[in-house]
Amino acid sequence: MERCAILLMSIGEEAAADVLRYMSAHEVQELGAAMIGMKNMTRNNVNAVLEQFRKDADQFMSVNMGSEEYIRTILNKALGTDRAAGILEDILDLTKHENGIEALNQLEPANIAELIAGEHPQIIATILVHLDRDLAADTLSLLTERVRNDVIVRIATFGGVQPTALRELTEVLNNVLSGQTAKRSKMGGVRAAAEILNTMNTGLETSMITHLQERDAELAQRVQEEMFTFENLADLDDVTLQAIMAEITDNNMLVLALKGASEAVRERFFKNMSNRAAQMLRDEIQDMNRVRASVVQAEQRAIIGIARRLADSGQISLSKTADDDYV
């Protein structure tokens, strides 16, 4: 308790207050008493405590969980013997046949959420940026609102993982992150946050953007600028939209996506079709029965995925270039 008191007295009032918010009333009372009773605190005492804290923090971040037995123990404690056995079997089976992050990417969002829910938000953010965007979004949606909001901020400001830290995280995940060679700039940051938010349902997306705006308005603006929604298709020039439409091989995908789209977006698609094809599409949309919003959103996300793929390969640009000339 004395070491805790020295630490809090050394990090400044604002930081100490932030720490105390996560403690129980009893813990705060004990710490307060220890701080009041602190006497003869030398510089050597302070330095020793800070150095020990640094070592403890390093140890916490490394969380050495390399062995199967250790993973089995913590899963049993967290989930119970039966559920833990099933998840561990999935992990061990996948790690035998898959390399790197592919092992984790094969698990269900609920299983991943259970595994990481109790971890520090920075660790959760580090794990999610290594997942497929859809899987990261589904996993994030299963966490509590407080954790979700904290994690998306950390993803948006994520600058990458140092090789040493990544090796330590690899041990936590039983080597499922081994063999990754992606550049640090692509593993997190504003683009990653935007892509994850793009694949979440509208309600959660709006809530998390609102939190980002309250936390950091400039950061929220940068994330929103990177986000590309189905409605943004109306802002694209004809050549770009036609390139995207050419990649949509399933007509039912387009019908479902436009079923829930605004009239402006529909008209942009109709304009880039023959009159006969446009009329047939109008009739199909009109004749279709009511469809769940989640189904429509899934098809819209699939088309956005096509647009993103074309943009990433350099075939199109998703910037608003309607006024640009083509030669």
C-alpha positions, 0 to 999 in steps of 0.5 A: 500500500505504501508503494501504491501511495508513493506512485500516486503521489509521483504521477501528478493530481490528474493522473492519480485521479484517473487511477482512483476512478477505477478503484473501490471506495475501500481501496481509495480509503486505504490509499488515502490514509497511506498517502496522508501518513507518508513521512520521510519520502526520499528521492531514492524511495520514489525512484525505487518504487517507480523503477519497480512499477516500470518492471511490473508494467512491462511484465503485465504487458508481456503476460507470458501465456505461452504454455497450453496448460496456462491457457487451459487454467485461465480459460477454466477460471473464466468460462468454466470447464465445459466451455473452456474445453471447447474453445481450447480445442478449437484454438489448438486444432487451428494452430496445428493447421493455420499460421499466424493470425489466420488461427484467430480469424477462424474463431467465432466473434463470441469466443474471441470476445470471451477471451479478450474481454478482461484484458487491458483496452490497449491489448484488445486494440492490438488484437483487433487490428490484426483481425479481419475487419468484419470479425474485429467489428463483430467482436467489438460489438460484443464488448461493453460500451465503455470498453468499445469506446475506449478501444476504438480510440486506441485503434484510431491512434494506434501507431503499430507494435514494436517487434518485442511487444508483438512477440510477447502478444504472440505468446498471449495468443498461443503463437497465433500472431506469429509470422506477421510481416504487415507494415506497422502503418497498416496495422492500426490508425485512423483507416483501421478504425474507419474500416472497423466502424464501417462494418458495424451496425448503424446504431453502434457506429453512431454511438462510437463516432459520438464518443470519438467526437466528445473525446477528440473532435479532430480525430473523429473528423479524420476517422469519418473522412476515411469512412465510406458508406453506401450513400457515398456511392452517389458522390462518385463519378460515372466511370468509377461507379460503373467499375464497381457495378461491373464487379457485382456479379450477383444481381440479388445483392444489388437489389437488396442493397438498393432496397434500403438505399436513398432515392439519390443512390438508386438514381445514380445506379439507374443512370449508369444502366441501360433503360431496360436494365434500370426498369427491370431493377426498379420493378424487382425492388418494387416487387420485393417484400419487406426485408430485414435492415440487417440483410440490406446492410450486409449486402451494402457492406459487401458492395462497399467491400468491392469498392474498397478492393478496387480502390486499394488495387489502384483501379478506382479512387473513392474520393469525390472526383465527380468534376474531374475529367477523364482522358 
